[in-house]
Amino acid sequence: MNNAASGNSPENPLLLSVARARIPQRLFSTLEGVFHEEVFFLILSVFIGIFSGLAVVCFRLAIDWTHLALLGPLPQTHGWRLFAVPSLAGLAVAALMLHVFPGIRGSGVNQTKAALYIFNGFIPFRTAVGKFICSALAIGSGQSLGPEDPSLQIGASIASALGRQLEISRQKLRLIAPVGAAAGLAAAFNAPISAVLFVIEEVIGRWSAGILGSVVLSAVSSVVIVRWFLGSEPLFRIPVTTFKRPTELVAYAVLGIVGGLASVAFAKSIGYLRPKLKALPRWTQYFQPALAGLLVGLIAFLGAPQIMGAGYDSMDQAMHGQYPWKMLAILAVLKIVATTVSFVSGTPGGMFAPTLFIGAMLGGAVGDIERLFFPHLTGSTGTYVLVGMGVLFAGFLRVPMTSVFMVLEVSGNYEIIVPVIVANTFSYVVSRSLQSIPIFDILTRQDGLILPSLEEEREEAILRVEDAMLPVPPTILSAEDYVDANARRIQDSTDPAFLVRMHPSGWSIITRERLQRLFQEGKGELMLGSVLPPQPLPILYPDLPLDSALRYVNDSALVPVVNRANSFQLEGVVSRDSVFQKYGSRATHN
């Protein structure tokens, strides 16, 4: 009789989950013996991608159906539904958030990151359900938000639920939320590389070979599912994009500067208004999404329905030159206003699509204005629109690598990679110089959480071994010399310990006291190497992070720092005191 039948709990957590799922235990006992936990986690990542892809397909269809049902296929300018529908839908969303699905406010990126670093990978499955329903209702009714961030959290919630059901290890459970996040974002964007980079840059906050394979597998498998059901067509009909003269990079640099300034204005407006609205009495939260929907609807009613929802169709039209530059500029400003009020009201939805929209309109407007004054510029409106998307992504969301690959994946054209890199760099630098804290970190701290920030880690000065390195000691002993010869060499030295050069094994160390004792015991005719431990000292290199020295300095009075090209070429030494003095001086300086 097996353990499940006898009522005893299986010893292995995987078998326990199998027994609960009523799947033949013998089969999964075999799988457990074949697959290591790491391999099992990779296989699980594929299934996370499949389930997340299916969820995102349903999510996108739900948004489209809601939009058609509430606003019609082509919302009529000046129609009463333009402001009535978002307002009434806002009331419904607020009631659901306050009474049925607490914790689904905002985009979901910070919540997913908090699951990794604070809650051991736990995201309630109710969060996925609530995010699905409320975000579909909000975006479908016209709130100026996008589906990408909610898709990210839906994928993370599905992954967390699967991990708990299978009772994987605690360490893996922490990492499973970002795996699902990559799957959800990749499915929403139809861009696996951008999703992987964003999760690494923003959610996980560090590169790790152990998690990279799982993130990639989940992202790719989710995109396969989405393309299977919804087709492989990209989000936009990409026009011909050109880049011929290097001098045009000046025009793209100007676009980067303008985009950086717009990013700062966008981020500061959200950072200022969000805590103000959260501090209002609780009863006002019933009406904040409705009032935001009313304002968005009024903007649409007065002649700009393009700002409602994600706005993908309008971005596509901008790429093909269907708006004059004045209209593009107006839409960029109005989208900032509409997205700000929608997001700070707590309405669940994302900022990815609005960021792309603002960047697209701003890029098209700047490009058209530049061509008015400089007709020789060969870049088309579509080129400037695409570059503008990346510019806002780099400046507002502060994910420079993701912003470049996002444009490349969307356009499929590597000819514009140089303009994208130039414009994004200027946008990132301008944004960072005017607002040091990225928007996601601002939102996190407003919620009372402190989570790792890869941008702050990138900019933080790294202490290296060479910063705490002491000069080469004047007395270096040789393992091939006799004990008495080495004892005579240290007579005029006051150092308590000495490095010993050992051929060919490396370096060792001996204290003054021990060397003198060996000499007094009559072992002077022995070679010094014969009385030293066979295990050589660990060695360090000058360019290593200083943290790597901490594991050795407590066990050895001196640790040799050598040249990478020649381990017998001593560059200096580090000691416990030199390392901790360097850390102490840094703390005092900060």
GULUMVEX-40454 format. One record per residue: residue in three letters; x, y, z of N, C-alpha, C, O in turn. Coordinates in steps of 0.05 Angstrom, whole numbers, plus 5000, padded with zeros to 4 digits. Layout:
ALAXYZXYZXYZXYZ;...
This chain:
MET501749765000500050005000501850255000503750265016;ASN501250454983502950694982502150885005500250845019;ASN503851095008503451275030500851415029499551455050;ALA500051495005497551645003495251475011493351565024;ALA495251215004493051035010493050975039490850935051;SER495350965052495350885080494851125099494451085123;GLY494751365087494251605103496751735113496551955125;ASN499151625108501651755116502351965094501851925071;SER503652175103504452385084506952295069508852195082;PRO507052325043509452255029511752435038511252675045;GLU514152325040516352485050517152715031517952925041;ASN516952675005517752874986515453064980513252974975;PRO515953324981513753514975512553484948510053524944;LEU514153404928513053364901511053144901508953164889;LEU511652924915509852694916507352764932505152674925;LEU507652944952505253024967503353174949500953134949;SER504453364932502653504914501453324893499153364885;VAL502953124885501852934865499552774878497452734865;ALA499952684903497752534916495252704919493052614915;ARG495652964925493353134928491953174902489553204901;ALA493553184880492353214853491152954843490052954821;ARG491452734858490352474850491552374823490152264806;ILE494152434820495552334796497152094805498252094827;PRO497451894788498851644796501551704808503351824795;GLN501951624832504351694847506851554835509051664836;ARG506451324824508651174813509951324790512451334788;LEU508251454773509351604751511051834760513251874750;PHE510051984780511552214789513852134807515752294810;SER513851904819516151804833518451754813520751814819;THR517651654790519651614769520751884759523151914755;LEU518952074755519852334746521752464767523652604760;GLU521052424792522752544813525552424812527552564817;GLY525652164807528352044805529852124781532352124781;VAL528452194759529752274734530652564734532852634726;PHE528852744744529353024742530353144768529153094789;HIS532553294766533453444789531653684793530153764775;GLU531753814816529954034822530354264802528454394794;GLU532854314794533354524774531954464748530754634735;VAL532254214739530954134714527954154716526554244698;PHE526954064739524054074744523054364743520854414733;PHE524654544754523854834754523754944726522055104719;LEU525554854709525554934681523054834666521754974651;ILE522354584672519954464660517454614670515654674654;LEU517454674695515254824707514955094694512755204691;SER517255224687517155484675515755484648514355674641;VAL516055264633514655234608511655234612510055364598;PHE510755084632507855064638506855334649504555404643;ILE508455474664507655744673507255924649505356074648;GLY509055904629508756064605506155994590504856164580;ILE505555734589503155644575500655754588498855874575;PHE500455714615498055804629497856114629495656224626;SER500156244632500056544631499256644603497756834601;GLY500256504582499556584555496556554551495256724538;LEU495456334561492556294558490956514573488956614563;ALA491956574597490556784613490657054599488657204599;VAL492957124587493257374573491557384548490357594542;VAL491357164534489557154511486657224519485357384507;CYS485757094541483057154551482857434560480757564557;PHE484957544572484957814582484658014559483058204561;ARG486157974539485958154516483258144502482158344494;LEU482157904500479557874488477358004506475458124496;ALA477757984533475858104551475958414548473858544549;ILE478258524545478458814541477058894516475559094515;ASP477658754494476358824468473358794470471858964459;TRP472458584482469558544484468258764501466158864494;THR469558834523468459044541468359304526466359454528;HIS470459364510470459614495468259624475466859824472;LEU467859404460465759394440462959414453461259554443;ALA462659284476460059284489459359554501457059634500;LEU461359684512460759934526461060184509459460374512;LEU462960194491463460434475462960404446462760594431;GLY462660154436462160114408464760084393466860154404;PRO464659994368467159954353468660214347471060214347;LEU467160434342468460684336467060894353464961004345;PRO468160954377466861154394466461414380468261534368;GLN463961514382463261764368464062004385463362024408;THR465562194372466262434386463662584394461762604378;HIS463662694418461462844429459062654437456962754443;GLY459562394437457462214446457362194476459462204489;TRP454962174487454662174516456161944530456961964553;ARG456461724515457661484527460661534533461861394550;LEU461861724520464761774523465461844552467561774562;PHE463761994566464362064593462561914613463261884637;ALA460261814604458561664623459661384628459661294651;VAL460661244608461560974611464060954629463960794648;PRO466161114625468461094643467761164672468861054691;SER465861354676465061424703463661194717464361124740;LEU461661084704460160864716461860614720461660484741;ALA463660564701465460334704467360384727468160204741;GLY468160644731469960704754468560654780469960564799;LEU465960704783464560644808464560334813465060254835;ALA464060184792464059894795466859784803467059614820;VAL468859894790471659804796472359874825473559714839;ALA471660114833472260194861470860014881472159934901;ALA468359944876466959764894468259494896468459374917;LEU469059384873470359124872473059134886473758954901;MET474559354883477159374896476859394926478459264940;LEU474959534935474759584964473459344979474059305002;HIS471759194966470258984980470858704971470458514987;VAL471858664947472258384937475258324932476258114939;PHE476658514919479358464911481258674922482258844906;PRO481758684947483658874958486458814948487158574944;GLY488059014945490858964937491358954907493458874899;ILE489359044891489859034862490159314850490159344826;ARG490459514867490859784858493459804841495359654846;GLY493459994823495960054809496659854787494959714777;SER499259854780500159704757500659404763499959234746;GLY501759344786502359074793505359004792506158794802;VAL506959184781509859134780511059134808512558954815;ASN510359334823511559354850510559124868512059014884;GLN508059044865507058824880508458554874508958394891;THR509158524849510558284841513358284852514358084861;LYS514658514851517358544863517358504893519158384904;ALA515258594906514958554935514558254941515458164962;ALA513158114924512857824928515457684928515857494943;LEU517357774911519957654910521657704935522857524945;TYR521657964944523558044965522358044993523858055012;ILE519658044995518458075022516757835028516857725051;PHE515057745010513057545016513657265006511857095003;ASN516257205002517156934994515656824970515056594968;GLY515157004951513856914926510856884927509656794908;PHE509656964949506756914952505157144940505557374948;ILE503457084921501457264910498857114910498656914897;PRO496757214924494257064924493157034896493257224880;PHE491956804891490856754864488456944860487757004838;ARG487157024882484957224880485957474866484357614853;THR488557544870489657774857489457754827488757954814;ALA490057524816489957484787487057514778486557644757;VAL485157404793482357424785481457714785480157804767;GLY482057844807481258124810482558304790481258484778;LYS485158264785486558424765485358384737485058574722;PHE484658134731483458074705480758224702480358364682;ILE479058194721476358304719476458614719475258744701;CYS477758724739477659014743479259164721478459374711;SER481559054713483159184692481759174665481759364650;ALA480558944660479058914634476759114634476159244613;LEU475359154656473159344657474159624655472959794641;ALA476359694669477359964669478460044641477760244630;ILE480159864630481359934604479359924582479260094564;GLY477559724583475459694563473559924563472359994542;SER473160054586471260274588472560544581471260744580;GLY475260534577476560784567478460914586479661114578;GLN478960804610480960924627483660914613484260724599;SER485261124617487761164602489960994614491861094626;LEU489660734612491560544623492060314603490560294583;GLY494060154608494759934589494559664601494459634626;PRO494559454585494159174595496859034602496758814613;GLU499159154596501659004600502358954629502958734637;ASP502259164646502859134674500958934688501858764703;PRO498358964684496558754696497158474686496958284701;SER497858444660498558184650500958074664501157834670;LEU502858244670505258164686504458054713505457844721;GLN502658194727501858104754500057854752500257684769;ILE498457834731496857594728498657354724498257144736;GLY500657374707502557154703504057084729504456854735;ALA504857294744506257234769504457094789505356914804;SER501957174790500057044809499556754801499456584819;ILE499256704775498956424766501356254774501056034783;ALA503756364769506156224776506356164806507155954814;SER505656364822505756324851503756104860504455944877;ALA501456104848499455894855500455624848500155434863;LEU501655594824502755334816505055244834505155014842;GLY506755434842508955364859508055274886509155084898;ARG505955394897504955314923503555044921503854874939;GLN502154994899500754744896502754514893502154294903;LEU504954564880506954354877508954344900510654164901;GLU508654534919510354544943513254524936514754364947;ILE514154704918516954714912518454854935517254964953;SER521054844934522654954956522155244959521355384941;ARG522755344983522355624990523955814972523056024963;GLN526455724966528155894949526955914921526956134909;LYS526055694910524855704883522155844883521455974863;LEU520655834905518155964907518456264905516856414894;ARG520656364917521256654915521656744886520856964878;LEU522956574871523656644843521456594823521656674800;ILE519356454832517456364812515656594803514556594781;ALA515256794820513657024813514857174789513357244770;PRO517457244789518557374765518457204740518157304718;VAL518556934743518256754720515456794707515256824683;GLY513456804724510756854714510357134704508957184685;ALA511757324717511657604707512757634679511557774663;ALA514957494674516057504646514157384626513857484604;ALA512857164634510957034616508657224610507857244587;GLY507457344631505257524626505957764610504357844592;LEU508257884615509058124600509758054571509058204553;ALA511057834567511757744540509257694523509157764500;ALA507257574536504757524522503257774515502157804493;ALA503357974533501958224528503358384507502058514490;PHE505958384507507558544488508058394462508758514441;ASN507758124462508557964440511558004434512358004411;ALA513158044456515958104453517457974475517758094497;PRO518557734472519757584494522357714504522857714528;ILE524057824486526557934494526158174513527358194534;SER524358354505523758584521522658504549523358624569;ALA520958304549519858214574521958094593521958154617;VAL523757944582525957824598527658044609528358044633;LEU528458234592530158454602528758624623530058704642;PHE526158684619524858844639524658704666525158834687;VAL524058454666523858304691526558294705526758324729;ILE528758264689531358254701532158534711533158564733;GLU531558744695532359014703530659124726531759254744;GLU528059074726526359214745525359034767525259114790;VAL524458784761523158614781525258474798525258494823;ILE527058324785529058174800531258354810532158334832;GLY532058544793534058734801536958644799538758794806;ARG537458404789540158304786540258074766538257944761;TRP542558044753542857824734543557574749545257584767;SER542357354742542857104755542556884734540356844723;ALA544656724730544556504711542456304719541156174702;GLY542056264745540156064754537256134747535655944744;ILE536556384745533756454740533356534710531156524701;LEU535556604696535256694669533956494651532256554635;GLY534856234653533756024636530755994640529255964621;SER529856004665526955974671525356214660523256174649;VAL526456454663525056694653524756684623522656744612;VAL526956604609526856584580524856374571523256424553;LEU524856134584523055924575520156004579518455954562;SER519556134602516756214606515856424587513656424577;ALA517656624581516956834562516456724534514556804521;VAL518256554525517956444498515456274496513956294476;SER514956104515512655924514510056084514508156014501;SER509956304530507556464530507056604504504756634495;VAL509156704491508956834465507956634444506356704427;VAL508956384445508056184427504956134430503556114409;ILE504056134454501156094459499556324447497556284434;VAL500456574453499056804443498956814412496956864400;ARG501256754400501256754371499656524359498556554337;TRP499456314373497756084364494856174363493456114343;PHE493856314384491056384385490456644371488356664358;LEU492156834373491557104362493157174337492757394327;GLY494857004328496457054305499057184312499557274334;SER500857184292503657274297504057564287506257664287;GLU501857704280502157984271503158154294502258124317;PRO504958344288505858524309503658724317501558744305;LEU504258874339502259064349501759284329499559384327;PHE503759354312503459584294504259504266505859314262;ARG503059644247503959614219506259794214505960034210;ILE508659684215511059844215511559954187511859794168;PRO511760224183512360334157515360314152516960214168;VAL516160404128519060404121520460604139519760844140;THR522560514152524160694170526960714158528060524147;THR528060954160530661004147532461154166531661304184;PHE535061114161537161264175539561264156540861054153;LYS540161494145542261514124544661674132546961584129;ARG544261914143546462094149547062094179545262124196;PRO549562064187550262074215549562344228549062354252;THR549562564212548862824224545962834234545263004251;GLU544262644225541562634235541362554264539362594278;LEU543562454275543562374303543162614321542162584343;VAL543862854311543363094327540363134331539363204353;ALA538763074310535863104311534762904331532862964346;TYR535862654331534862454350535662514379534262454398;ALA538062644382538862734408536962944420536362934443;VAL536063124402534063324411531563184420530363264440;LEU530662984404528262834412528762704440526962694456;GLY531162604444531762484470531562684493530562614514;ILE532462924489532363134510529463204515528663224538;VAL527863244494525063314497523663084512521963134529;GLY524262834503522962604516523762584546522062504562;GLY526262644552527062644580525562844597524762784620;LEU525163084586523663284601520763204605519563234626;ALA519563084583516762994586516562764606514662744621;SER518562594607518562374626518662474655517262374672;VAL520262674659520362794686517662914694516762884717;ALA516463064676513863194682511762974688510163004706;PHE511762764672509962544676510362414703508462374718;ALA512862344710513462204735512962384759511862294779;LYS513662644757513162814780510262864785509462894808;SER508662874764505762914769504562674783502862704801;ILE505362434775504362194789505462184818503962134836;GLY508062234821509262224848508062424867507962374891;TYR507062654856505962864874503062804880502262824903;LEU501462724860498562694865497762434879495862434894;ARG499262224874498461964885498261964915496261874926;PRO500362054930500062054959497862244969496662204990;LYS497362464954495262654962492562514962490962554980;LEU491962364941489462224938489161994958487061944969;LYS491461854963491361634982490861735011489761585027;ALA491661975016491262085043488462185048487762245071;LEU486762195028484062285032482462075047483261845048;PRO480162145059478561945073477861705056477661725031;ARG477361485069476961235054474461245036474461135014;TRP472461395045469961405029470461535002468861484983;THR472561694999473061824973474161624953473961674929;GLN475161394962476261194944474061064927474560954906;TYR471561084936469360994920468961164895467961064874;PHE469761414896469161604875471661684858471361804837;GLN474061624869476461714854476661594826477061734807;PRO476361324823476361214795474161324777474561364753;ALA471861384790469661494774470261774764469661844742;LEU471361934782472062204774474362214753474362374735;ALA476262024756478361994736477061924709477862034688;GLY475261734710473861654685472261884673472161914649;LEU471062044690469562274680471462474666470762574645;LEU473762524678475662714666476662604639476862754619;VAL477462354639478362224614476162244592476662304569;GLY473662184601471362194582470962474571470262504548;LEU471262674588470862954579472963034559472363174540;ILE475462944563477562994544476862874517477162994496;ALA475862624518475062494494472662624481472462654457;PHE470762714498468262844488468963104474467563184455;LEU471063244484471763504472473463474447474363674436;GLY473963224438475263204412477763034411479163024391;ALA478462894433480862724433480262444444481362364464;PRO478562284430477962014440480361834437480361604448;GLN482461924423484861754420486261684447487661484449;ILE485761854467487261814492485861604510486961534531;MET483661494501482261294517483561024513484460954491;GLY483760864535484760594533487760594528489160784534;ALA488760374516491560344510492460524488494660634488;GLY490760554467491460734445493160624424494560764410;TYR493160354420494860234400494160324371495860374355;ASP491560344366490660424339491660704332492460764310;SER491560884352492461154347495461164343496461324327;MET496960994357499860984352500460894324502260994311;ASP498860694315499260594288498660814268500160834248;GLN496660964273495961184254498161404254498761514234;ALA499261454278501461654279503861564263505261724251;MET504461304264506761194248506361244219508361274204;HIS503961254210503461284181502661574173501461624153;GLY503461754191503162044185500362144182499862324166;GLN498462034197495662114194494862344213492562424213;TYR496862444229496262674246498262894240500662834236;PRO497463154240499363374238500863394264500063294285;TRP503163534263504863554287503463684311503963614334;LYS501663884305500264014327498463814342498263814366;MET497063644326495363444339496963244354496163164376;LEU499263164344500962974358501863094385501862954405;ALA502663344385503563464409501363494430501763444454;ILE498963564420496663584438495963314450495363294474;LEU495963104434495362834444497362744464496662614484;ALA499962814461501962734480501362864507501562734528;VAL500763124507500163264532497663164545497563114569;LEU495563124529493063024540493262744551491962664571;LYS494962574539495362304548496762304575496162144593;ILE498662494579499962514605497862584627497862464648;VAL496162774620494062854640492162624645491562564668;ALA491162494624489262274627490462044642489161924660;THR492861964636494061734649494661794678494361624695;THR495562044683496162114711493662094729493761974750;VAL491362204719488962194736487961904738486961834759;SER488161754717487261474719488961314738487861154754;PHE491561354737493361184754493261274783493061094800;VAL493361534789493361614817490761564831490661564855;SER488661524816486061464828485961174839484061094852;GLY487961014833488060734842486860544823486760304829;THR485860634800484660454781486760254771488960334764;PRO486159994772488159794764488659804734486759804718;GLY491059824727491859844698494759914697495959994717;GLY495959894673498759934670499560194657497960334646;MET502160254659503260504648504960444623506060634611;PHE505260194616506960134592505760254567507060414553;ALA503260184561501960284537501760594536502360714516;PRO500860724558500861014558503661134553503961334540;THR505761004564508461104559509161084530510361274518;LEU508460864517508960834489507361044473508461164454;PHE504861084481503161284467504361564468504661694448;ILE505061644492506261914496508761944479509262144466;GLY510561734481512961744465512561754436513961894421;ALA510561594426509961594398509061864388510061964368;MET507161984402506162244394508262464396508562634378;LEU509862454417511962644421514162614399515062814388;GLY514862364393516862314372515862414345517462544331;GLY513362354339512362454313512262754311512862864291;ALA511462884333511363174333514063304331514463484314;VAL515963204346518763314345519963264317521263444306;GLY519463024306520562974279519363154258520863244241;ASP516763194259515563374239516563664242517063794222;ILE516863754266517864024271520664054261521364254248;GLU522363854266525163864257525363864227527064004215;ARG523563714214523663704185522663964172523364034149;LEU520964124187520164384177522464574175522664724156;PHE524364554194526664734194529064624179530764764169;PHE529164354178531364224165530264014146530263774152;PRO529464094122528163914103529963684094528963484084;HIS532563714097534363504088534363254105535463044098;LEU533063264129532863034146531262814132529062864122;THR532362574131531062354116529262184133527762024122;GLY529362214159527762044176524762094172523962324171;SER523261874168520361904164518961944191520161904212;THR516462024190514862054214514861784230515061784254;GLY514561564215514461304228517061244244516961124265;THR519361334233521861294247521961444273522661334293;TYR521061694272521061864296519061754316519561774341;VAL516861654307514861544325516061304340515661274364;LEU517361124325518560884338520760964358520860854380;VAL522461144350524561234368523361374392524361334415;GLY521261524388519961654411518861464431518861514455;MET517861234422516861024441519160944460518760924484;GLY521460894448523660814465524661034484525460984506;VAL524461284474525361514490523761534516524961564537;LEU521061514514519461534539519961294556519961314581;PHE520261064544520760814560523260844576523360774599;ALA525360954563527960984577527861204598528961174620;GLY526461424592526361644611524361614634524961684656;PHE522061504628519961484649520261224665520361234690;LEU520460994652520760744667523560684675524060524692;ARG525460824663528360804670529360514667530760414685;VAL528760394645529860134638531260164611530060094590;PRO533760254610535060324585535360084566534960114542;MET536159854576536559624558533859534547533659474523;THR531859514564529159434554528159624533526959534513;SER528659884536527560074518528660044490527260074470;VAL531259964488532459924462531359674448530459684425;PHE531259454463530359204450527359214445526359074427;MET525859364461522959384456522459504429520759404414;VAL523859724422523559844396524359654374523059634353;LEU526559514378527559334357525659104353525159024330;GLU524458994375522558774372519958874359518858724342;VAL519059114366516659214354516959274325515159214309;SER519259394317519659474290520859254272520259244249;GLY522459074284523758874268525858994249526558864230;ASN526759234255528559384237531059464253530859644270;TYR533359344247535759414262537159654250539259734261;GLU536159764228537460004217537160244236538860424235;ILE535160244253534760484270535960444298535260594316;ILE537660234301538660184328540360414338540360484361;VAL541960534320543660764329541961004337542461104359;PRO539961094321538261314331536861244357536561414375;VAL535960994360534660914385536560934409535761044430;ILE538960834406540860844428541561134435541661204459;VAL542061294415542761574420540461724434540861854455;ALA538061704423535761844435535161744463534661904481;ASN535161484467534561364493536661444514536061494537;THR539161464506541261544524540861824534541061884558;PHE540262004515539762284523537362304542537362444562;SER535262154535532762164551533362054579532562174599;TYR534861834581535461714607537161904624536661944648;VAL539162034612540962204627539462454636539762534660;VAL537862574619536262804627534362734650534162884669;SER532862514646530962434667532362374693531362464714;ARG534562244693535962174718537162414731537262434756;SER538062604715539262844727537163024740537763164760;LEU534663024730532563194741530863044762529563174779;GLN530962784762529462624782531062374788531062184772;SER532362364810534262154816532961884821534061674816;ILE530461894832529161644839527161554817525461714809;PRO527461314807525661214785522761204795522261184819;ILE520861204776518061214783517160974800515661004819;PHE518060734793517260494808518360504836516960404855;ASP520760614840521760634867520260844883519860814907;ILE519361064869517661264883515061134893514361174916;LEU513760984875511260854883511660654906510060644924;THR513860514904514360314926514760454953513660364973;ARG516260664953516760804979514260944989513960975013;GLN512661034970510061154979508360944993506661005010;ASP508660694986507160474999508560365023507660175035;GLY510760495032512160415056513960175053514660055073;LEU514860115028516659895023519259995012519360194999;ILE521459855019524059915008525059654993525759465006;LEU525059674967525759444951528359504935528859744930;PRO529859304928532359354913531859504887529859464874;SER533659674880533459834856536059784839538259854848;LEU535759664816538059614799539359874790541759884787;GLU537760074786538960334777540660444799542860544793;GLU539760434824541460534846543960364849546160474854;GLU543760104845546159934846548059994824550459984828;ARG546960064800548760124777550360374783552660394776;GLU549060574796550360834800552060834826553761014830;GLU551760634843553260634868556160554862556760374847;ALA558060714874560860654871561560384884560760334907;ILE562960214869563659954879566459954890568360034877;LEU566759874915569359844927570659594916569359384915;ARG573159614909574659384899576959314916577759474934;VAL578159084912580358994929582659194928583959234949;GLU583159314905585359494903584959744920586959874928;ASP582459804927581960034945582859994973583560184987;ALA582959744982583859675009586659545009587559445030;MET587959544986590459394984592759544997593059784994;LEU594459395012596859505024599259445005599059264989;PRO601359595008603759544991604859264995604359135015;VAL606459184976607758924978609658925002611259105005;PRO609358725020611158725043614058715035614758595015;PRO615758845051618658855043620058585046622058535033;THR618858405062620158145067618257925057616057885068;ILE619057785036617657555025619357315028621657305018;LEU618457105042619956865047619556675024617656695008;SER621356475022621256275001620955995013622455925032;ALA619155845002618755565013621055385006621355175018;GLU622755464987624955294979627455354995629455204993;ASP627455565012629755615030629355465056627155385063;TYR631555445070631455295096630255475117630155725115;VAL629355345139628055495161630055695173629255925178;ASP632555615178634455795191635056035173635356255183;ALA635155995146635656225129633356425130633756665130;ASN630956315130628656495132628456635159627556865160;ALA629256495180629156615207631156845209630557045222;ARG633456825195635357045196634357285180634957515187;ARG632757235159631757445142629757625157629457865151;ILE628357515177626257665191627257795217625757915231;GLN629857775222630957885248630458185250629858285272;ASP630758325228630558625229627658715223627158955222;SER625858535220623058605213621358595238621758425256;THR619358765239617458765262614758655254612858665271;ASP614458565230611858455221611158205236612958035241;PRO608658165243607857925258607557675241607657455251;ALA607157715214606757485196608057555169608457785163;PHE608757345154610157375129608957195108608256965113;LEU608857305084607957135061610256955052612657035054;VAL609656725043611556525034610956455005608656364999;ARG612856494987612456424959612956124956615156024963;MET610955984946611155694943610955624913609155704899;HIS612855464904612955374876612155084875613254924890;PRO610255004858608655174840605955224851604155314836;SER605455174877602755164887601655444894599155464896;GLY603255644897602155914902603456044926605856074927;TRP601756124945602656284968601756144994599656014995;SER603456195015602656105041603456325061604356535052;ILE603056275086603656475107604756345131603956115138;ILE606456475145607556375170607956615189608756825181;THR607356565215607756775234610556785244612056595242;ARG611457025254614057055265614556855288616656735290;GLU612456825305612756655328613256365321614856235333;ARG611856265300612155985292614855945279616155735284;LEU615756125263618356095250620556085270622455925268;GLN620456265290622556255310622456005327624455905335;ARG620055905332619755655348620955425332622255255344;LEU620555415306621755195290624755205291626055005292;PHE625855445290628755475291629855385318631855255319;GLN628455465339629255385366629055085371630454975387;GLU627254955358626754665361628754505344628554255343;GLY630654635331632654495316631754405288632954215277;LYS629854535277628854465251629854655229628654685208;GLY632054785236633054985217633954875191634055025171;GLU634754615189635654505164633454395147633954295125;LEU630954425156628654335140627954565120628254805127;MET626954485097625954685079623354795090621654645100;LEU622955055087620655185099618055065088616055045102;GLY618054995062615654885050614754625062612354565061;SER616554475074615854215085614354235111613054035119;VAL614454465124613054495150610554665148609254725168;LEU609954755124607554915120605254745111605554525101;PRO602754845116600354685108600454645078601254825063;PRO599554415069599554355040597554525024597954575000;GLN595554625038593554785024594455075022594955205042;PRO594855174997595855454994593755655003591355595005;LEU594655905006592856125013591056184989591856144966;PRO588556274994587056384971588256634961589656774976;ILE587856694936588956944925586657114915584557024908;LEU587257374913585357574903586557724880589057724877;TYR584857854865585758024843584858314848582758354860;PRO586458504839585758784846583058884838581859054851;ASP581958774816579458874805576958744817574758824811;LEU577358544835575058404847573658594866574858774878;PRO570958564869569558714890570758664918571558434924;LEU570858864934572058834961570558624978571758514996;ASP567958584972566458384987567758114985567557955004;SER569058054963570257784960572557744979573357514984;ALA573657954990575857925010574857845037576357745054;LEU572357905043571257865070571357565078571657505102;ARG571057385059571057105066573756995073573956775084;TYR575857155069578557045073580057195096581757065109;VAL579557445100581257605118581057525147582857575163;ASN578857385155578657295183580357045188581056985211;ASP580956895166582456645169585356685165586956495171;SER586256905154589056945148589757235154588257425148;ALA592157275167592957545173593457715148592957955148;LEU594457585127594857715102593757545079593957305080;VAL592557675059591657535036593057665012592757905007;PRO594457504996595957614973594057704951592057584945;VAL594757934939593358044916595358024892597458154893;VAL594657864872596557804851595557904824593257984821;ASN597357904805596757984777595257754764596057524767;ARG593257814748591757604734593357454714592857224708;ALA595457584703597057454683599257274695600357104682;ASN599857334721602057184734601457174764601657374778;SER600656944773599856914801602156944821601756974845;PHE604656944811606956994828607857284828609757354843;GLN606557444812607157734812605357864833602957914828;LEU606457934856604858034878604358334874606258494870;GLU601758414874601058694871600758834897601159074899;GLY600258684918599858794945598558584963598358344955;VAL597658664986596258485004593958625017593858875017;VAL592058475027589858585043589758445070590458205072;SER588958595090588658475117585858545127584358695115;ARG585258425149582658475161582358775167580258895162;ASP584458895179584259175186583959355161582459545162;SER585459295140585359465116582559455103581659665094;VAL581359225103578759195091576659345107575059495095;PHE576659305133574559435149575059735152573159885156;GLN577559815151577960105151576860235126575860465127;LYS577060095103576060205079572960225080571860425072;TYR571660025090568760035093568060255113566060395109;GLY569560285134568960495154569260765143567660945149;SER571360815127571761085115569561145095568761375092;ARG568560935081566360975062563861055076562361235068;ALA563260915099560860975114560961255125558961395125;THR563361345134563661615145563261825123562062035127;HIS564261755099564061945076561161975067560262185061;ASN559661745068556861755059555161905079552761935076;
